Amino acid sequence: MHGDDFERMLEKANANILDAVELGDSEAQAAEYRRWGDLLNRRGRIDEGCFFLTQAYVLALECGLEYADDIQQVLISHGRDRE
C-alpha cells in the first residue's frame, strides 16, 4: 500500500468515526477504531494501533460487545493491558 493510499484510508476512517460520533453510534465507532487499530498493528505501527484499539476496547465494553475480550487480548499481547 502506497503512502497516498494509506493517507486516503486514514481520512476515510476519520470521517467514519466522526459520522458515528455525530450519530451517537458507539458500536460503529468501536468497529472503526478496531478495524483501524488492527490495520496499523499489521503494518508494524504498534503504538498507533494500540491507541486505536484502546478506544475500541473502551467503547466495546460500554456497549457490551462480544469482541471486547478479543481486543483486550491484543492489548495484553502488546503490553498495553493486564489480565
PyMOL commands that set and color helices and strands:
alter all, ss='L'
color gray80, all
select helices_A, chain A and resi 3-23+26-42+46-63+68-77
alter helices_A, ss='H'
color red, helices_A
deselect
rebuild
show_as cartoon
